[in-house]
Amino acid sequence: MEQWHREGAELLLAQLSSGPVTPAAFQAALLSVPATERDAWLDLAFGLEEVLGDGPRLPANCTPYLPCPVGTVLRALQHAQLGSGDVFVDIGSGVGRAALLAQLWTGATAVGIEIQPELAAASLALARRLNVARFSVLVGDAPELIERVSDATSFFLYCPFSGARLQRTVEALGSAARSRPIHVCCVQLPALEHPWLRPLPLPEGELAVYRSITR
Ligand SMILES: C[S@@+](CC[C@H](N)C(=O)[O-])C[C@H]1O[C@@H](n2cnc3c(N)ncnc32)[C@H](O)[C@@H]1O
């Protein structure tokens, strides 16, 4: 990474540490970096150079922690039209990188759901370091916790799990969609085919975004 981008990341970290940064200022800082360098840059700006390992609480058949690429998260936010009045839920939130990126980029409230307590604690610590007040995390198995975020409007899943657990999660999202319109953003997951979910027309790739249909 070029020295002046490195300095830009360090400057943003200093600004975040000393008080709130507006979405416009955060977007300008991130967009000043070439797309290929944004992941390394964000890690620097968030002070996340060290990757936290997975603990013993990750069940078999669940995906270990791996951060979603910045470009993919930003495309999801764009297609879900996330704004400051929204509540964004990252299902399998790890150290909070995607959820806090969504919060800082849009001003939305961000909520993480994470099964590994060590990662959830790290995400809370990160939010505190970055002065992000509109972030909270629920610790436990995602399908059991989704109904607790009763005002969520956008859900994000970076392949946290598959099979029966994914099915239960989609059922919980279906219940949520009965009370309000929601977006569901999926990365590297099989296509969701349910009568209440309409896929948005996106170029073929790892990201799919769905909008709920009022029943
Ligand atoms: C591929 S990582 C995605 C991390 C995060 N969304 C990001 O992009 O930065 C998957 C995360 O899901 C979590 N996870 C896996 N199974 C889970 C479950 N049943 N309930 C909640 N979180 C789970 C893992 O601990 C891991 O942090």
Ligand as a Chemical Component Dictionary entry (heavy atoms), coordinates in Angstrom:
data_LIG
# 
_chem_comp.id                   LIG 
_chem_comp.type                 NON-POLYMER 
_chem_comp.pdbx_formal_charge   0 
_chem_comp.three_letter_code    LIG 
# 
loop_
_chem_comp_atom.comp_id 
_chem_comp_atom.atom_id 
_chem_comp_atom.alt_atom_id 
_chem_comp_atom.type_symbol 
_chem_comp_atom.charge 
_chem_comp_atom.model_Cartn_x 
_chem_comp_atom.model_Cartn_y 
_chem_comp_atom.model_Cartn_z 
_chem_comp_atom.pdbx_ordinal 
LIG C1  C1  C 0  -17.429 -16.142 7.098  1  
LIG S1  S1  S 1  -17.461 -15.369 8.710  2  
LIG C2  C2  C 0  -18.255 -13.821 8.341  3  
LIG C3  C3  C 0  -17.829 -12.693 9.253  4  
LIG C4  C4  C 0  -18.481 -11.332 9.036  5  
LIG N1  N1  N 0  -19.833 -11.439 8.536  6  
LIG C5  C5  C 0  -17.656 -10.467 8.099  7  
LIG O1  O1  O 0  -17.932 -10.490 6.904  8  
LIG O2  O2  O -1 -16.737 -9.793  8.544  9  
LIG C6  C6  C 0  -18.761 -16.344 9.466  10 
LIG C7  C7  C 0  -19.008 -15.978 10.918 11 
LIG O3  O3  O 0  -20.227 -16.619 11.326 12 
LIG C8  C8  C 0  -20.093 -17.067 12.651 13 
LIG N2  N2  N 0  -21.059 -18.138 12.849 14 
LIG C9  C9  C 0  -20.970 -19.405 12.370 15 
LIG N3  N3  N 0  -22.035 -20.112 12.756 16 
LIG C10 C10 C 0  -22.833 -19.289 13.466 17 
LIG C11 C11 C 0  -24.095 -19.455 14.099 18 
LIG N4  N4  N 0  -24.721 -20.618 14.083 19 
LIG N5  N5  N 0  -24.656 -18.389 14.714 20 
LIG C12 C12 C 0  -24.000 -17.192 14.739 21 
LIG N6  N6  N 0  -22.790 -16.986 14.175 22 
LIG C13 C13 C 0  -22.228 -18.019 13.523 23 
LIG C14 C14 C 0  -18.633 -17.523 12.731 24 
LIG O4  O4  O 0  -18.184 -17.600 14.061 25 
LIG C15 C15 C 0  -17.934 -16.441 11.904 26 
LIG O5  O5  O 0  -17.560 -15.358 12.718 27 
# 
loop_
_chem_comp_bond.comp_id 
_chem_comp_bond.atom_id_1 
_chem_comp_bond.atom_id_2 
_chem_comp_bond.value_order 
_chem_comp_bond.pdbx_ordinal 
LIG C1  S1  SING 1  
LIG S1  C2  SING 2  
LIG S1  C6  SING 3  
LIG C2  C3  SING 4  
LIG C3  C4  SING 5  
LIG C4  N1  SING 6  
LIG C4  C5  SING 7  
LIG C5  O1  DOUB 8  
LIG C5  O2  SING 9  
LIG C6  C7  SING 10 
LIG C7  O3  SING 11 
LIG C7  C15 SING 12 
LIG O3  C8  SING 13 
LIG C8  N2  SING 14 
LIG C8  C14 SING 15 
LIG N2  C9  SING 16 
LIG N2  C13 SING 17 
LIG C9  N3  DOUB 18 
LIG N3  C10 SING 19 
LIG C10 C11 SING 20 
LIG C10 C13 DOUB 21 
LIG C11 N4  SING 22 
LIG C11 N5  DOUB 23 
LIG N5  C12 SING 24 
LIG C12 N6  DOUB 25 
LIG N6  C13 SING 26 
LIG C14 O4  SING 27 
LIG C14 C15 SING 28 
LIG C15 O5  SING 29 
# 
